[in-house]
Amino acid sequence: MTMDENPRLLKLIEKCIKGSRRAHNEFYREVFPYAMGLAMRFSSDREQSLEIVNHAFYKIFLYLNSYDPQLSLKSWVRKIVIRSAIDQYRQNRRYKEYIIPLNDNFLETAALEESILEKMDAEQLLFHIQSLPPSYRMAFTLFAIEGYTHKEIAEMLEISEGTSKSNFFKARARLAEILTRSNSTTPKAANL
């Protein structure tokens, strides 16, 4: 049952608005896995993801009385988690980002990306996305996974549209480089 199909969540929301601590805890436990899954896409590790989720739940509980039950709860939560990830990115952006230069043959490597991605499961891909520098990870996740346009990303991150496109391109190239390298070093299973 999806979040939007769960009538129990709507009842929990009503109880949360009335101030029930138990309802807050239950709502948190129900929604946490979804929120954490989203946050993991935007962070470099579990600890950073938890920061995003905690910030998101603060906003969720603060504005829960403004949630319209006619709208998708999943979409509402998704929007808050993404905004929380962006807030964290902006807050941490002031620290200098160390960006590892791309390999000289990154364009060649990017061409292999599709075949490598097809062989990789979601957990492996998430691990590699998390290894990207924050600006690349943010542009890649917002564009390739969440479906925002470069114009929307530029507005959200307070950067130019060209920077969003550049960061996305560099993220794809870096992922292709990482995936190619990890694919070539993975030992092949022996034929028994």
C-alpha positions in Angstrom: 0.0 0.0 0.0 1.4 3.4 -1.0 1.5 6.4 1.2 -1.4 8.0 -0.6 -3.5 4.8 -0.4 -3.0 4.5 3.4 -6.1 5.9 5.2 -4.3 5.4 8.5 -1.9 8.2 7.6 -4.7 10.7 7.2 -6.0 9.7 10.7 -2.5 10.1 12.1 -2.3 13.6 10.5 -5.5 14.6 12.2 -4.2 13.4 15.5 -0.9 15.1 15.0 -2.6 18.4 14.4 -4.5 17.9 17.7 -1.1 17.5 19.4 -0.9 13.7 19.9 2.7 12.7 20.6 2.0 9.1 19.9 0.5 10.0 16.5 3.7 12.1 15.7 5.8 9.0 16.5 3.7 6.7 14.4 3.6 9.1 11.5 7.3 9.5 11.7 7.8 5.7 11.6 5.5 5.3 8.7 7.0 8.0 6.5 10.6 7.8 7.6 11.7 5.0 5.1 10.3 7.0 2.1 11.9 10.3 3.3 15.2 8.5 4.0 15.3 6.9 0.6 14.9 10.3 -1.0 17.5 12.0 1.3 20.1 9.3 0.4 20.0 10.4 -3.2 21.2 13.9 -2.2 23.8 13.1 0.5 27.2 11.5 0.7 26.4 9.3 3.7 23.8 8.1 6.1 24.6 10.8 8.7 24.0 13.6 6.2 20.8 11.9 5.0 19.5 11.8 8.6 20.2 15.5 8.9 18.1 16.1 5.8 15.3 13.9 7.1 15.3 15.5 10.5 15.1 19.0 8.9 12.3 17.7 6.6 10.3 16.3 9.5 10.6 19.5 11.4 9.0 21.3 8.4 6.5 18.5 7.9 5.3 18.7 11.5 5.4 22.5 11.5 3.2 22.8 8.4 1.1 19.6 8.8 -2.0 21.7 9.5 -1.6 23.3 6.0 -1.5 19.9 4.2 -4.6 19.4 2.0 -5.8 15.8 2.2 -7.1 16.1 -1.3 -3.5 16.3 -2.6 -0.9 13.5 -2.7 0.8 13.1 0.7 3.7 11.4 -1.0 4.3 14.4 -3.3 4.0 16.8 -0.4 6.5 14.9 1.6 8.8 14.5 -1.4 8.8 18.3 -2.0 9.7 19.0 1.6 12.5 16.4 1.7 14.0 17.8 -1.6 13.7 21.4 -0.3 15.5 20.3 2.9 18.3 18.7 0.9 18.6 21.9 -1.1 18.7 24.0 2.1 21.5 21.8 3.4 23.4 22.0 0.2 23.1 25.8 0.3 24.2 25.9 3.9 27.3 23.7 3.2 28.1 25.4 -0.1 30.1 28.0 1.6 32.7 25.4 2.4 35.2 24.9 -0.4 34.4 22.0 -2.6 37.3 19.8 -3.7 36.5 18.6 -7.2 38.7 15.9 -8.6 39.6 16.6 -12.3 38.1 14.3 -14.8 40.2 11.8 -16.6 41.4 12.9 -20.1 39.3 10.4 -21.8 36.1 11.2 -20.0 34.1 11.7 -23.2 35.1 8.3 -24.4 34.1 6.8 -21.0 30.7 8.6 -21.1 29.8 6.7 -24.2 30.1 3.4 -22.3 27.8 4.7 -19.5 24.5 3.2 -20.8 25.7 -0.4 -21.0 27.4 -0.2 -17.5 24.3 1.4 -15.9 22.1 -1.4 -17.2 24.2 -4.0 -15.4 24.2 -2.1 -12.1 21.6 -2.4 -9.3 20.0 0.6 -7.6 22.1 0.2 -4.4 25.4 0.2 -6.3 24.3 3.2 -8.4 23.3 5.1 -5.2 26.7 4.4 -3.7 28.5 5.9 -6.7 26.2 8.9 -6.8 26.9 9.6 -3.2 30.7 9.7 -4.0 30.1 12.7 -6.3 31.0 16.2 -5.2 27.9 17.9 -3.7 27.3 20.3 -6.6 27.5 17.4 -9.2 25.4 15.1 -7.0 22.7 17.8 -6.6 22.5 18.6 -10.3 22.5 15.0 -11.3 19.9 13.9 -8.8 17.5 16.8 -9.4 17.7 16.4 -13.2 18.2 12.7 -13.9 16.3 11.2 -10.9 13.8 13.8 -9.8 13.0 15.2 -13.3 13.5 18.9 -12.7 14.6 21.1 -15.6 18.0 22.9 -15.6 16.1 26.2 -15.3 14.3 25.0 -12.2 17.5 23.6 -10.7 19.3 26.9 -11.4 16.5 28.8 -9.5 16.5 26.3 -6.6 20.3 26.2 -6.2 20.8 29.9 -7.0 23.2 29.1 -9.8 23.0 29.8 -13.6 21.3 27.4 -15.9 24.7 26.8 -17.6 26.2 25.8 -14.3 23.4 23.3 -13.7 24.0 21.8 -17.2 27.7 21.8 -16.7 27.5 20.1 -13.3 25.1 17.5 -14.6 27.4 16.8 -17.6 30.4 16.5 -15.3 28.5 14.3 -12.9 27.5 11.9 -15.7 31.1 11.8 -17.0 32.4 11.2 -13.5 29.9 8.4 -12.9 30.8 6.9 -16.2 34.5 7.0 -15.2 33.8 5.5 -11.8 31.5 2.9 -13.2 34.0 1.9 -15.9 36.8 1.7 -13.5 34.8 -0.4 -11.0 33.4 -2.6 -13.7 36.9 -3.3 -15.1 38.3 -4.2 -11.6 35.4 -6.4 -10.6 36.6 -10.0 -10.7 34.7 -12.2 -13.0 33.0 -15.3 -11.5 34.9 -18.4 -12.4 33.2 -21.0 -14.5 32.6 -24.1 -12.4 
